[in-house]
Amino acid sequence: MLNWIGSCSAAVVLMATTAISAGEIVFEKDVEYSNPDGQHLQLNIARPKDGDGLRPAVLCIHGGGFRAGKRERWDGLCQKLAADGYVAATVTYRLAPKYQFPAAIYDVKAAVRWLRTKAPIYQIDPERIGVVGDSAGGHLAQFLGVTGDLPDFEGIEELGDLPDNLESTAVTCVVNYYGPSDFTKSYGKSVDAAEVLPLWLGGDVTKERRKHILASPLYWVTPNAAPTLLIHGTEDKYVAFEQAEWIYDRMKAAEVDVEMLKLEGAGHGFKGADAEKAEAAMLAYFKKHLQVE
């Protein structure tokens, strides 16, 4: 059965990757970026093999209803981005029900800090870090974009001794593939929200309404939010299309740079022409905001 907020089987592909010569990029797997609660969280990272100067980076976040999914599904995109001059990483984060909100948010913020900490090693420009995710990953990407360095969600108390001058967790831009924006309105409009959300939020909206609000990117939008591209299908049964409309309108009202790609008739997870349109829009957006030459 498909998992709400991020169920993408191997047959549902977000990007059409091209063949890349192993000599053109360096691809490292299983690199530890954080260790909360002894979990040894890892990422896979790709970068151009040659070239001088600083490069923009892209963090990729998988979906899976906050309870499933693997970072490896984004390996192909990371390699493609590396061939285009980016440093790109795909991350593992802690999953429900063992780890509930806001553990996953702490983890993706730790991944952004890690990219900045390792910037000299990987030739990353710390001022040009974008993020992309699908479904649950889209939500986490969007959350990064609207919370920046908000102390509430840094999660540093979990990590023990850290330097006083912590790296920023703000991102330059966001591409959000069908990620939810308001969990309080998910019930009854998603085929399995009632099954999935209580696992991550500790109860349904009648019991844990405040957590549903705190976990919803919609309620954290300010004029300081990162530029965002929303990509959503009108026939999504897992994350309703109106979820994208709500945060689009909120960002517009806050005068945030926001765009939307509306895919008529597309469901949760894109195939064929829809996948191609989404990928093209994503790559163009990163090129625009991360200024790849």
C-alpha positions as CSV (number, residue, x, y, z in Angstrom):
1,M,0.0,0.0,0.0
2,L,1.2,3.5,-0.8
3,N,2.2,5.6,2.2
4,W,0.7,9.1,2.4
5,I,3.1,12.0,2.1
6,G,5.8,10.5,0.2
7,S,5.1,7.1,-1.3
8,C,7.1,6.8,-4.5
9,S,7.7,3.3,-5.7
10,A,10.6,2.5,-8.1
11,A,8.1,2.9,-10.9
12,V,7.3,6.5,-10.0
13,V,10.3,8.4,-11.1
14,L,11.0,12.1,-10.3
15,M,13.8,12.6,-12.8
16,A,15.1,11.1,-16.0
17,T,18.8,10.7,-15.4
18,T,21.3,10.5,-18.2
19,A,24.4,8.3,-18.4
20,I,27.3,9.9,-16.5
21,S,30.9,8.9,-16.9
22,A,32.5,7.8,-13.7
23,G,35.5,10.0,-14.6
24,E,33.4,13.2,-14.6
25,I,32.2,13.1,-11.0
26,V,33.1,11.8,-7.6
27,F,30.3,9.9,-5.8
28,E,30.7,9.0,-2.1
29,K,28.3,6.8,-0.2
30,D,27.6,6.3,3.5
31,V,29.1,9.5,4.8
32,E,28.1,10.2,8.4
33,Y,26.8,13.7,8.9
34,S,25.1,13.5,12.3
35,N,24.8,11.1,15.3
36,P,21.7,11.9,17.4
37,D,20.7,9.2,19.8
38,G,23.5,6.9,18.4
39,Q,21.8,6.7,15.0
40,H,24.8,7.5,12.8
41,L,22.9,9.3,10.1
42,Q,24.5,9.1,6.7
43,L,24.3,10.8,3.3
44,N,25.5,10.1,-0.2
45,I,27.2,13.0,-2.0
46,A,28.2,13.7,-5.6
47,R,30.4,16.4,-6.9
48,P,32.3,17.3,-10.1
49,K,35.7,15.7,-10.2
50,D,37.6,18.6,-11.6
51,G,37.2,22.4,-11.7
52,D,38.2,25.4,-9.6
53,G,36.1,27.8,-7.5
54,L,33.1,27.3,-5.2
55,R,30.1,25.4,-6.3
56,P,26.4,25.6,-5.4
57,A,25.0,22.7,-3.4
58,V,21.6,20.9,-3.4
59,L,20.3,18.8,-0.6
60,C,17.8,16.1,-1.6
61,I,15.3,14.7,0.9
62,H,13.3,11.5,0.2
63,G,9.6,10.9,1.0
64,G,7.9,8.0,2.6
65,G,5.3,9.3,5.0
66,F,7.9,10.2,7.7
67,R,8.1,6.5,8.4
68,A,9.7,4.9,5.4
69,G,11.9,5.7,2.3
70,K,15.6,5.6,1.6
71,R,18.1,8.2,0.5
72,E,19.4,6.1,-2.4
73,R,16.3,6.9,-4.5
74,W,17.9,10.3,-5.1
75,D,21.3,9.0,-6.1
76,G,20.6,9.4,-9.8
77,L,19.6,13.1,-9.4
78,C,22.6,13.8,-7.2
79,Q,24.9,12.4,-9.9
80,K,23.1,14.4,-12.6
81,L,23.4,17.6,-10.6
82,A,27.1,16.9,-10.1
83,A,27.6,16.5,-13.8
84,D,26.0,20.0,-14.1
85,G,28.4,21.5,-11.7
86,Y,26.7,21.2,-8.3
87,V,27.6,19.4,-5.2
88,A,24.5,17.3,-4.3
89,A,23.7,15.1,-1.3
90,T,20.8,12.8,-0.4
91,V,20.2,12.2,3.3
92,T,18.8,9.6,5.7
93,Y,16.8,11.0,8.6
94,R,15.1,9.5,11.6
95,L,11.7,7.9,11.0
96,A,8.4,7.5,12.9
97,P,7.0,5.9,14.9
98,K,10.2,5.6,16.9
99,Y,11.2,9.2,16.2
100,Q,8.4,11.7,16.0
101,F,8.3,15.4,15.1
102,P,10.5,17.3,15.2
103,A,13.4,14.7,14.9
104,A,13.3,14.6,11.1
105,I,13.5,18.4,11.0
106,Y,16.5,18.4,13.4
107,D,18.2,16.0,11.0
108,V,17.7,17.8,7.8
109,K,18.9,21.0,9.5
110,A,21.9,19.1,10.7
111,A,22.6,18.1,7.1
112,V,22.5,21.7,6.0
113,R,25.0,22.6,8.8
114,W,27.2,19.7,7.7
115,L,27.3,21.0,4.1
116,R,28.5,24.4,5.4
117,T,31.0,22.9,7.8
118,K,32.5,20.8,5.0
119,A,32.3,23.6,2.4
120,P,36.1,23.9,2.1
121,I,36.5,20.2,1.5
122,Y,33.8,19.9,-1.2
123,Q,34.3,23.3,-2.7
124,I,30.7,24.4,-1.7
125,D,29.6,28.0,-1.7
126,P,27.9,28.3,1.7
127,E,25.8,31.1,0.3
128,R,24.3,28.9,-2.4
129,I,22.5,25.9,-0.9
130,G,19.2,24.7,-2.4
131,V,17.0,21.9,-1.2
132,V,14.5,19.6,-3.0
133,G,12.2,16.9,-1.6
134,D,9.1,15.0,-2.6
135,S,6.1,14.5,-0.4
136,A,7.3,14.1,3.2
137,G,10.6,15.2,1.8
138,G,8.9,18.1,0.2
139,H,7.5,19.1,3.5
140,L,10.9,18.9,5.2
141,A,12.4,21.0,2.3
142,Q,9.7,23.5,2.7
143,F,10.1,23.6,6.5
144,L,13.8,24.4,6.0
145,G,12.8,27.2,3.7
146,V,10.4,28.9,6.1
147,T,12.3,28.4,9.4
148,G,15.8,29.4,8.5
149,D,17.8,29.8,11.7
150,L,14.7,29.7,14.0
151,P,16.2,28.4,17.3
152,D,13.1,26.2,18.1
153,F,14.1,23.7,15.4
154,E,17.8,23.6,15.4
155,G,17.9,20.5,17.6
156,I,21.4,21.2,18.9
157,E,20.5,20.0,22.4
158,E,20.6,16.5,21.0
159,L,24.1,16.6,19.7
160,G,26.2,17.4,22.8
161,D,29.3,19.5,22.5
162,L,29.1,21.8,19.6
163,P,31.0,25.0,18.7
164,D,29.6,28.3,19.7
165,N,29.6,29.6,16.1
166,L,27.2,27.0,14.6
167,E,26.8,27.1,10.9
168,S,23.5,28.5,9.6
169,T,20.7,26.1,8.5
170,A,19.1,28.7,6.2
171,V,18.7,27.7,2.5
172,T,18.9,29.7,-0.6
173,C,15.8,28.2,-2.4
174,V,13.4,25.3,-2.2
175,V,11.8,23.0,-4.7
176,N,8.8,21.3,-3.1
177,Y,7.3,18.3,-4.9
178,Y,3.8,17.8,-3.5
179,G,4.7,18.4,0.1
180,P,1.9,19.2,2.6
181,S,1.7,22.7,4.1
182,D,-1.1,22.4,6.7
183,F,-1.6,19.1,8.6
184,T,-4.6,20.4,10.4
185,K,-6.6,20.2,7.1
186,S,-5.2,16.8,5.9
187,Y,-7.8,14.6,7.5
188,G,-10.6,13.6,5.1
189,K,-8.7,14.9,2.1
190,S,-5.8,12.4,2.1
191,V,-6.5,8.7,1.7
192,D,-4.3,7.7,4.7
193,A,-3.5,10.8,6.7
194,A,-5.5,9.3,9.6
195,E,-3.1,6.3,9.6
196,V,0.2,8.1,9.0
197,L,0.1,11.5,10.8
198,P,-0.6,10.2,14.3
199,L,2.6,8.1,14.0
200,W,4.7,11.2,13.5
201,L,2.7,13.7,15.6
202,G,1.8,11.5,18.5
203,G,-1.9,11.6,17.9
204,D,-4.5,12.8,15.5
205,V,-5.6,16.4,15.1
206,T,-8.2,16.2,17.9
207,K,-5.6,15.1,20.4
208,E,-2.4,16.8,19.1
209,R,-3.7,19.9,17.3
210,R,-0.8,22.1,18.5
211,K,1.8,19.7,17.1
212,H,-0.1,19.6,13.8
213,I,0.1,23.4,13.7
214,L,3.8,23.6,14.7
215,A,4.7,20.9,12.1
216,S,2.9,22.8,9.3
217,P,5.1,25.0,7.1
218,L,2.1,27.3,6.4
219,Y,2.2,28.7,9.9
220,W,5.9,29.6,9.7
221,V,5.8,31.7,6.5
222,T,7.4,35.1,6.9
223,P,8.8,37.6,4.4
224,N,12.2,36.0,5.1
225,A,11.2,32.6,3.7
226,A,13.4,31.2,0.9
227,P,12.3,31.5,-2.7
228,T,10.2,28.4,-3.5
229,L,9.0,26.4,-6.4
230,L,5.9,24.3,-5.7
231,I,5.2,21.3,-8.0
232,H,1.9,19.6,-7.5
233,G,-0.6,17.4,-9.4
234,T,-4.3,18.4,-9.4
235,E,-5.4,14.8,-8.8
236,D,-3.1,14.0,-5.9
237,K,-5.0,11.7,-3.5
238,Y,-2.3,11.7,-0.8
239,V,-1.5,15.4,-0.5
240,A,-4.4,17.4,-1.9
241,F,-3.5,20.1,-4.5
242,E,-5.0,22.8,-2.4
243,Q,-2.1,22.2,0.1
244,A,0.2,23.9,-2.5
245,E,-2.4,26.6,-3.2
246,W,-2.5,27.5,0.5
247,I,1.2,28.1,1.0
248,Y,1.5,29.7,-2.4
249,D,-1.1,32.3,-1.3
250,R,0.5,32.8,2.1
251,M,3.9,33.3,0.5
252,K,2.5,35.8,-2.1
253,A,0.9,37.7,0.8
254,A,4.3,37.9,2.5
255,E,5.9,39.0,-0.7
256,V,8.1,35.9,-0.9
257,D,9.4,34.9,-4.3
258,V,7.2,31.8,-5.0
259,E,6.2,30.0,-8.2
260,M,4.0,27.0,-8.9
261,L,4.0,24.3,-11.5
262,K,0.5,22.9,-11.7
263,L,0.3,19.5,-13.4
264,E,-3.2,18.9,-14.6
265,G,-4.4,15.4,-13.9
266,A,-1.2,14.3,-12.2
267,G,-1.3,12.2,-9.0
268,H,1.1,11.6,-6.2
269,G,4.4,10.8,-7.9
270,F,5.0,11.8,-11.5
271,K,5.5,9.6,-14.6
272,G,6.3,10.2,-18.2
273,A,5.7,13.7,-19.5
274,D,4.8,15.0,-16.0
275,A,8.1,13.8,-14.6
276,E,9.9,15.4,-17.4
277,K,8.1,18.8,-16.9
278,A,8.8,18.7,-13.2
279,E,12.4,17.9,-13.6
280,A,12.9,20.6,-16.2
281,A,11.3,23.1,-13.9
282,M,13.4,22.0,-10.9
283,L,16.6,22.3,-12.8
284,A,15.7,25.7,-14.3
285,Y,14.8,26.9,-10.8
286,F,18.1,25.9,-9.3
287,K,19.9,27.4,-12.2
288,K,18.1,30.7,-11.7
289,H,18.5,30.9,-7.9
290,L,21.9,29.2,-7.4
291,Q,23.4,30.8,-10.5
292,V,25.2,28.0,-12.1
293,E,27.3,29.1,-15.0
